[in-house]
Amino acid sequence: MPRFITEIKRTHSCGQLTQDDVGKEVVLFGWVANRRDHGGAVFVDLRDRDGLTQVVFEQDVRPEVHETAEKLRLEYCIGVRGKVVSRGGNVNPKLKTGQIEIHAGDLEIFNRSEPTPFPVDDQIDTAEEKRLQYRFLDLRRAPLQRTLMTRARVNHLTRNYFTGQGFLELETPFMVKYTPGGARNFLVPSRLNAGKFYALAESPQLFKQLYMIAGFDRYFQIVRCFRDEDLRLDRQPEFTQIDVEMSFVSQDDVFEVMEGLVRTLWKEVLGVDLPRPFPRMPYDESMARYGNDKPDLRFGMPHVVLTELVRRHQGGGVPLLLDAVNAKGIVKAMRVPASANLSRTEIDKLEEYVKGMGAKGLARAKVNEGGEWTQSPFAKTITPALRQAVNEACGAQAGDLLLFQFGKESTVHTVMANLRVHLAKRMGLIPEYGSGGQWQFLWVVDPPLFELDEESGKWAAAHHAFTRPRDQDVQYLETDPGRVYCWRYDLVLNGFEIGGGSIRLHDPAVQARVFQAMGIGEEEAESKFGFLLDALKMGAPPHGGIAIGMDRLVMLLTGAESLRDVVAWPKTQKGTDLMTGAPGDVDAKQLRELYVKSTHEK
């Protein structure tokens, strides 16, 4: 064992020493972040997770130590012992330790480093693929270390908060029975049960409900979950949730507890006092005004639904609008203020942008001083009455630009929602990523319980089949499932859904009616959910809960560009680990033991 480990112990971190420590003898361990040889003295910036400290090895103090120091190279792992000395007028204001330096009298090289494939610096332009291949080096960089230390602090604060609120931290299994609904599961073949498969849990949903039925009253868990989905910047195949469930609660009770957690995190991590309560918005309003159920409220430019206006005016001289309404589609407009100062070329580029999302085009109109429209395909045929009504509905002023979408409801919502955010970034209303110092929280509430599957024509649960319908809507379960709204809620921050949950269905009779509305009979329900249905018949309490995405929460707290920046060992967008080579091949013997045969042709 090295002498610096067995006999000489570390006294401080590399970001800890200040002017108050001048004169002390200290021992530091870390990596060589920078090295400068000035002839009679070697200067080294020593780095650990806490920061940097400048260390000086002088030839006339300890020649043998200076000789060893001359051999140091970047990323050598070393230990040093020396005296803290003031830097006088040579203070480095960029460092926490910039007022001092260490004049070293002892040095040990724990391990040498080969030249690294990229510099271990705060700012680098190395391709992400290369950094993921050498993730252990990428994680030495201060920005990533700060992010993961923030994540560790969020974990600690979360546990303390829930424990203080009377919650129990309880675990749930990872390998479970496959149940339909939600995301695609990863499947795990069972060696001991030929031909059978486990599913990796996409969430602890059923088990946390069983905890409530078992009488544990208040549960939380910081839990790993797994989903075999197509990936993107804010999605990973394995992710972490702050998972919560409570008995004998209403929606308001859940909101109070979770707002308390979020407020604690923002105060302790960022020093920001968040106002409470968080605002609430019905799902239908969110879709109408913003085109999705996770609106970014840091800026304006809401959508205006013009469907009924067009119907009342019988199309107002614009057959395309009337055709969309008659086909049970919708018409939407968005006012872009004159201050955006969009050129004709930029507006044309917006049309290409929306076509990339499946839109046929982008109708527009520039409003002049008299309220008339120019630069518009509708200008020549639209009736003055409809034009005036649209201007008034949108609050249009001279110089403003009106952008229109019409047709299939889901497409119009998606296109207009993305266009709104795209324009906000173009106009500088929000940054490309990060909060910009704004924290706009919102509860989106009262969504529909069901959504219609267009292919099968059947109603499916919009979230999951165990969400409680609103009492006044239960009467429509058999006759008009589309009118049934429920006690489900999403917590939104700056256009990201960071959490979602619901009040659960604890009444077996209503649960059976929900299954019937989805076309699930008793036999199928028993086969898929039998253990939970049995439990609900055994004195299940009213209960509800929520899950907050830890990865996304930390991404927003730290202003990271993507989810991969807040996950220590992330996968690529193809679900691969470039460092370890996962997923990898297995040999035929392993497959035989699992009763599995691959049909993939190499």
TIPAGU-380278 format. One line per 3 residues: number of its first residue (from 1); their letters; for each residue y, x, z of C-alpha. Coordinates in steps of 0.05 Angstrom, whole numbers. Each point is the difference from the previous one (the first is absolute). Example, Ala and Ser with C-alpha at 12.3 -4.5 7.8 and 13.67 -1.06 7.14 Angstrom:
TIPAGU-380278
1 = AS = -90/246/156 ~ 69/27/-13
This chain:
TIPAGU-380278
1 = MPR = 0/0/0 ~ 71/25/-15 ~ 37/31/58
4 = FIT = 57/-49/-11 ~ -47/-58/13 ~ -40/27/59
7 = EIK = 54/40/37 ~ 67/-18/-29 ~ 15/-75/0
10 = RTH = 51/-38/-41 ~ 62/-17/41 ~ 43/-39/-49
13 = SCG = -1/-34/-67 ~ 39/26/-60 ~ 52/-55/5
16 = QLT = 12/3/75 ~ 42/61/19 ~ 75/-5/10
19 = QDD = 58/42/26 ~ -23/-18/71 ~ -64/41/-12
22 = VGK = 36/66/-15 ~ -32/57/39 ~ -68/-33/8
25 = EVV = -65/31/-24 ~ -36/-50/-43 ~ -64/-7/-41
28 = LFG = 0/-39/-66 ~ -57/-17/-48 ~ 8/-24/-71
31 = WVA = 4/15/-74 ~ 45/47/-39 ~ 48/-47/-37
34 = NRR = 46/55/-25 ~ 2/76/3 ~ 57/49/-13
37 = DHG = -8/77/6 ~ 66/34/14 ~ -28/70/6
40 = GAV = 7/14/74 ~ -16/-73/18 ~ -46/-55/-25
43 = FVD = 26/-71/8 ~ -50/-58/1 ~ 12/-75/5
46 = LRD = -59/-24/42 ~ -19/-73/-10 ~ -41/-51/38
49 = RDG = 3/-76/1 ~ 61/2/45 ~ 45/43/-44
52 = LTQ = 20/72/-17 ~ 19/60/42 ~ 26/66/-28
55 = VVF = -40/61/25 ~ 24/72/-8 ~ -46/60/-1
58 = EQD = 41/63/10 ~ -27/69/-19 ~ 33/38/57
61 = VRP = -26/-47/54 ~ -75/-2/-15 ~ -17/41/-63
64 = EVH = -72/-23/0 ~ 20/-73/4 ~ 51/10/-55
67 = ETA = -54/32/-43 ~ -44/-61/9 ~ 59/-46/-15
70 = EKL = 11/34/-67 ~ -68/-26/-20 ~ 17/-72/14
73 = RLE = 2/-48/-59 ~ 16/-74/-8 ~ -47/-48/38
76 = YCI = -32/55/42 ~ -20/-32/67 ~ 27/44/56
79 = GVR = 18/5/74 ~ 62/37/25 ~ 27/19/68
82 = GKV = 71/20/12 ~ 68/-12/32 ~ 48/-55/-17
85 = VSR = 66/29/-25 ~ 65/-35/-19 ~ 19/3/-74
88 = GGN = 73/3/19 ~ 43/-17/-61 ~ -60/-4/-46
91 = VNP = -20/-70/21 ~ -41/-40/-49 ~ 24/-72/8
94 = KLK = -58/-27/-42 ~ -51/18/54 ~ -10/-29/69
97 = TGQ = -13/72/22 ~ 57/28/-42 ~ 38/29/60
100 = IEI = -55/49/19 ~ -53/46/-28 ~ -61/36/29
103 = HAG = -1/76/3 ~ -74/10/-3 ~ -38/53/39
106 = DLE = -70/-23/-16 ~ -34/-31/-61 ~ -70/-23/-18
109 = IFN = -23/-25/-68 ~ -49/-56/11 ~ -14/-11/-73
112 = RSE = 26/23/-67 ~ 16/-47/-57 ~ -11/7/-74
115 = PTP = 59/-18/-44 ~ 7/-75/4 ~ -3/-45/-62
118 = FPV = 70/-26/16 ~ 55/18/49 ~ -5/-32/69
121 = DDQ = 73/-22/-1 ~ 36/-64/19 ~ 21/-15/-72
124 = IDT = -48/17/-56 ~ -11/-27/-71 ~ -75/14/-2
127 = AEE = -40/-56/-33 ~ -30/-49/50 ~ -70/13/-27
130 = KRL = 5/73/19 ~ 27/-16/69 ~ -56/-50/12
133 = QYR = -51/52/-22 ~ 27/46/55 ~ 20/-54/48
136 = FLD = -11/45/61 ~ 56/44/-27 ~ 44/-59/-19
139 = LRR = -6/-25/72 ~ 31/65/25 ~ 66/-21/-31
142 = APL = 51/-25/51 ~ 15/-68/-34 ~ -73/-21/1
145 = QRT = -10/26/71 ~ 61/-39/24 ~ -27/-63/-33
148 = LMT = -68/6/32 ~ 30/16/68 ~ 41/-63/-7
151 = RAR = -64/-37/-17 ~ -33/28/63 ~ 60/-24/40
154 = VNH = -5/-69/-29 ~ -73/-2/21 ~ 19/20/71
157 = LTR = 57/-50/5 ~ -43/-56/-28 ~ -55/12/51
160 = NYF = 50/3/57 ~ 35/-63/-23 ~ -62/-44/-7
163 = TGQ = -31/26/64 ~ 65/-18/36 ~ -4/-70/-30
166 = GFL = -70/-11/28 ~ -40/13/-63 ~ -69/33/0
169 = ELE = -15/54/-52 ~ -69/-20/-26 ~ -40/26/-59
172 = TPF = -34/-37/-57 ~ -56/24/-46 ~ 14/34/-66
175 = MVK = -67/-18/-32 ~ -4/-75/-5 ~ -31/-56/-40
178 = YTP = 34/-14/-66 ~ 40/-65/1 ~ 36/-26/-62
181 = GGA = 76/-5/-5 ~ 55/51/4 ~ -6/68/-31
184 = RNF = -61/33/-31 ~ -44/34/51 ~ -32/69/-1
187 = LVP = -75/-10/6 ~ -47/45/41 ~ -75/-2/-15
190 = SRL = -45/-5/60 ~ -58/50/3 ~ -35/-38/55
193 = NAG = 6/-68/-33 ~ -24/7/-72 ~ 46/-32/-51
196 = KFY = 51/-21/52 ~ 73/22/3 ~ 54/5/51
199 = ALA = 73/-11/-19 ~ 55/45/28 ~ 46/-46/37
202 = ESP = 65/-16/-38 ~ 28/-24/66 ~ -26/-19/70
205 = QLF = 19/-73/-13 ~ -64/-36/20 ~ -16/46/58
208 = KQL = 69/-5/31 ~ -6/-76/-3 ~ -67/7/35
211 = YMI = 34/41/55 ~ 45/-60/12 ~ -60/-47/3
214 = AGF = -32/50/48 ~ 60/-9/47 ~ 35/68/-6
217 = DRY = 67/-37/-11 ~ 41/59/-28 ~ -28/53/-47
220 = FQI = 29/56/-40 ~ -28/58/-39 ~ 27/57/-44
223 = VRC = -57/-6/-50 ~ -23/30/-65 ~ -14/-50/-56
226 = FRD = -30/7/-69 ~ 14/-34/-67 ~ -28/18/-68
229 = EDL = 63/-18/-38 ~ 40/31/-57 ~ 49/48/32
232 = RLD = 75/12/-4 ~ 55/35/38 ~ -5/-46/60
235 = RQP = -75/-12/2 ~ -60/42/22 ~ -75/-16/1
238 = EFT = -2/16/74 ~ 60/-20/42 ~ 21/-14/71
241 = QID = 22/-66/32 ~ 32/-18/66 ~ -45/-60/11
244 = VEM = 18/-54/51 ~ -29/-66/24 ~ 21/-47/56
247 = SFV = -28/-64/31 ~ 41/-62/19 ~ 60/18/-44
250 = SQD = 45/-32/-50 ~ 33/34/-60 ~ 62/12/42
253 = DVF = -41/37/53 ~ -29/47/-52 ~ 70/14/-28
256 = EVM = 28/16/69 ~ -54/51/14 ~ 3/34/-68
259 = EGL = 76/2/-3 ~ -4/35/68 ~ -46/53/-29
262 = VRT = 42/12/-62 ~ 64/3/41 ~ -33/51/47
265 = LWK = -22/44/-58 ~ 68/-1/-34 ~ 36/15/65
268 = EVL = -46/56/22 ~ -11/33/-68 ~ 67/-10/-34
271 = GVD = 48/-19/56 ~ 15/-65/-36 ~ 10/-66/37
274 = LPR = -27/-57/-42 ~ 29/-69/11 ~ -47/-56/21
277 = PFP = -27/-48/-18 ~ -17/20/-71 ~ 22/-52/-51
280 = RMP = -51/-47/-31 ~ -7/-28/-70 ~ -49/-52/-27
283 = YDE = -47/25/-53 ~ 25/-49/-52 ~ 72/22/10
286 = SMA = -20/73/-6 ~ -35/-13/-66 ~ 57/-42/-27
289 = RYG = 55/49/19 ~ -35/67/-8 ~ -64/-11/-41
292 = NDK = -48/26/53 ~ -18/-7/73 ~ 27/69/21
295 = PDL = 74/-1/-20 ~ 45/60/9 ~ 61/-28/36
298 = RFG = 41/64/-1 ~ 38/-28/-60 ~ 16/-67/-32
301 = MPH = -13/-24/-71 ~ -46/-58/18 ~ -33/-40/-55
304 = VVL = 22/-71/-16 ~ -53/-51/-21 ~ 28/-41/-58
307 = TEL = -61/-41/-16 ~ 26/-67/24 ~ 69/14/-29
310 = VRR = -31/12/-69 ~ -42/-63/8 ~ 61/-43/18
313 = HQG = 38/26/-61 ~ -61/-8/-46 ~ 3/73/-18
316 = GGV = 75/0/-12 ~ -7/20/-72 ~ -50/57/14
319 = PLL = -69/-23/-22 ~ -35/62/29 ~ 23/-20/70
322 = LDA = -23/-72/-8 ~ -67/22/-28 ~ -12/44/62
325 = VNA = 17/-58/47 ~ -44/-49/-38 ~ -58/49/3
328 = KGI = 7/-1/76 ~ 32/68/2 ~ 64/20/35
331 = VKA = 69/26/-20 ~ 34/54/41 ~ 66/38/-4
334 = MRV = 30/58/36 ~ 74/18/3 ~ 16/74/-8
337 = PAS = 72/11/23 ~ 51/30/-47 ~ 5/61/45
340 = ANL = -69/22/-25 ~ 36/18/-65 ~ -63/-1/-42
343 = SRT = 8/23/-72 ~ -32/-36/-59 ~ -50/58/-5
346 = EID = -19/-7/73 ~ -10/-75/-7 ~ -45/12/-60
349 = KLE = -41/48/42 ~ -8/-55/53 ~ -34/-42/-54
352 = EYV = -50/55/-13 ~ -11/6/74 ~ -19/-74/9
355 = KGM = -44/1/-62 ~ -41/53/35 ~ -16/-52/53
358 = GAK = -24/-52/-50 ~ 66/-36/-14 ~ 15/-20/-71
361 = GLA = 72/22/6 ~ 62/-4/43 ~ 51/-54/-16
364 = RAK = 70/16/24 ~ 72/-24/-2 ~ 66/36/14
367 = VNE = 50/-48/33 ~ 72/4/-25 ~ 65/-22/32
370 = GGE = -9/-73/-21 ~ -72/-3/23 ~ -26/4/-71
373 = WTQ = -59/44/-18 ~ -2/59/-46 ~ -55/50/-19
376 = SPF = -49/-57/9 ~ -53/-33/-45 ~ 18/-66/34
379 = AKT = 75/4/-11 ~ 3/-39/-65 ~ -45/-59/19
382 = ITP = 6/-10/75 ~ 41/-62/20 ~ 64/12/39
385 = ALR = -27/-44/56 ~ -63/42/11 ~ 38/65/-8
388 = QAV = 50/-22/54 ~ -56/-24/45 ~ -37/66/-6
391 = NEA = 64/40/14 ~ 13/-42/62 ~ -72/5/25
394 = CGA = 1/76/-8 ~ 71/9/26 ~ 17/37/-65
397 = QAG = 69/31/-8 ~ 34/32/-59 ~ -34/65/-20
400 = DLL = -66/-18/34 ~ -66/5/-37 ~ -52/-55/5
403 = LFQ = -73/19/-11 ~ -52/-54/-14 ~ -76/-7/2
406 = FGK = -39/-63/-15 ~ -72/-19/-9 ~ -62/6/44
409 = EST = 21/-1/73 ~ -39/60/24 ~ 24/44/-58
412 = VHT = 73/-21/9 ~ -2/15/74 ~ -31/69/-10
415 = VMA = 46/21/-56 ~ 63/-23/36 ~ -21/30/66
418 = NLR = -12/69/-30 ~ 63/-5/-43 ~ 42/-15/61
421 = VHL = -24/63/36 ~ 4/42/-63 ~ 73/-19/-9
424 = AKR = 16/12/73 ~ -24/72/-7 ~ 38/8/-65
427 = MGL = 64/-26/34 ~ -9/45/61 ~ -8/-60/47
430 = IPE = -65/30/28 ~ -29/71/-6 ~ -60/15/-44
433 = YGS = -41/5/64 ~ 16/1/74 ~ 43/-49/39
436 = GGQ = 69/26/-14 ~ 14/-12/74 ~ -11/-75/-6
439 = WQF = -56/-38/36 ~ -7/-71/-25 ~ -58/-33/36
442 = LWV = -24/-70/-18 ~ -56/-47/18 ~ -25/-39/-61
445 = VDP = -32/-63/28 ~ -33/-65/-20 ~ -38/19/-64
448 = PLF = -51/-44/-35 ~ -70/4/29 ~ -33/-2/-69
451 = ELD = 12/28/-69 ~ -31/-27/-63 ~ -48/46/-37
454 = EES = 21/-12/-73 ~ -67/24/-28 ~ -46/-43/44
457 = GKW = 49/-56/15 ~ -19/4/73 ~ 43/8/61
460 = AAA = -7/66/37 ~ 29/23/66 ~ 66/36/-13
463 = HHA = -12/45/60 ~ -66/-16/33 ~ -39/-64/15
466 = FTR = 13/3/75 ~ 75/-12/-2 ~ 24/-63/36
469 = PRD = 33/-53/-43 ~ 64/-32/25 ~ -18/-62/38
472 = QDV = 40/-46/-46 ~ -36/27/-62 ~ -72/-8/24
475 = QYL = 0/-70/-31 ~ 4/32/-70 ~ -61/46/5
478 = ETD = -44/-48/-40 ~ 52/-33/-44 ~ 51/53/-19
481 = PGR = -17/71/26 ~ 62/28/-35 ~ 44/-37/50
484 = VYC = -32/33/61 ~ 43/52/32 ~ -22/44/58
487 = WRY = 17/42/60 ~ -1/66/-36 ~ 55/52/2
490 = DLV = 19/68/-30 ~ 47/52/30 ~ 43/30/-55
493 = LNG = 45/61/3 ~ 45/21/-58 ~ -45/-32/-52
496 = FEI = -66/24/29 ~ -51/-43/36 ~ -16/40/62
499 = GGG = -42/-52/36 ~ -32/-67/-7 ~ -39/-50/42
502 = SIR = -11/-72/19 ~ -16/-50/53 ~ -76/-9/-7
505 = LHD = -41/-62/-10 ~ -38/-12/65 ~ -20/-72/-14
508 = PAV = -70/-3/-33 ~ 14/-69/-30 ~ 63/22/-36
511 = QAR = -34/65/-20 ~ -54/-40/-35 ~ 53/-40/-38
514 = VFQ = 34/65/-23 ~ -66/25/-26 ~ -11/-66/-37
517 = AMG = 69/7/-33 ~ -23/68/-25 ~ -65/-28/-27
520 = IGE = -42/34/54 ~ -55/-44/27 ~ -34/4/68
523 = EEA = -58/42/-24 ~ 46/52/-35 ~ 47/2/60
526 = ESK = -58/12/47 ~ -27/55/-44 ~ 67/36/-6
529 = FGF = 34/-13/67 ~ -55/-29/44 ~ 11/46/60
532 = LLD = 74/-16/3 ~ -10/-75/-10 ~ -51/0/57
535 = ALK = 50/36/44 ~ 55/-50/-16 ~ -45/-55/28
538 = MGA = -6/35/67 ~ 67/-14/32 ~ 45/41/-47
541 = PPH = 71/5/27 ~ 61/-10/-45 ~ 17/70/-24
544 = GGI = 40/40/-51 ~ 17/70/-19 ~ 27/49/-50
547 = AIG = -13/69/-30 ~ 55/50/-16 ~ -13/55/-51
550 = MDR = 9/65/39 ~ 5/43/-63 ~ 54/-43/-32
553 = LVM = 37/-6/66 ~ 4/76/7 ~ 19/7/-73
556 = LLT = 60/-44/12 ~ 18/31/67 ~ 1/70/-29
559 = GAE = 28/-16/-68 ~ -61/30/-35 ~ -6/-10/-75
562 = SLR = -72/-23/0 ~ -57/-19/46 ~ -34/66/-16
565 = DVV = 56/36/36 ~ -17/-34/67 ~ -76/6/-5
568 = AWP = -28/68/20 ~ -58/0/-50 ~ 17/-50/-55
571 = KTQ = -37/-19/-63 ~ 29/1/-70 ~ 14/-62/-40
574 = KGT = -72/6/-26 ~ -27/1/71 ~ -20/73/-3
577 = DLM = 9/56/51 ~ 22/61/-40 ~ -10/46/59
580 = TGA = -73/-16/17 ~ -22/-29/-67 ~ -17/-69/28
583 = PGD = -31/-44/-25 ~ -57/45/-21 ~ -69/-4/-30
586 = VDA = -63/-11/42 ~ -70/21/-19 ~ -56/-45/-21
589 = KQL = -36/8/67 ~ 59/-28/38 ~ 4/-59/-46
592 = REL = -74/-15/7 ~ 7/1/76 ~ 54/-53/-7
595 = YVK = -38/-42/-50 ~ 58/9/-49 ~ -1/19/-74
598 = STH = 61/20/-39 ~ 10/-31/-69 ~ 58/46/-16
601 = EK = -11/41/-63 ~ 30/70/4
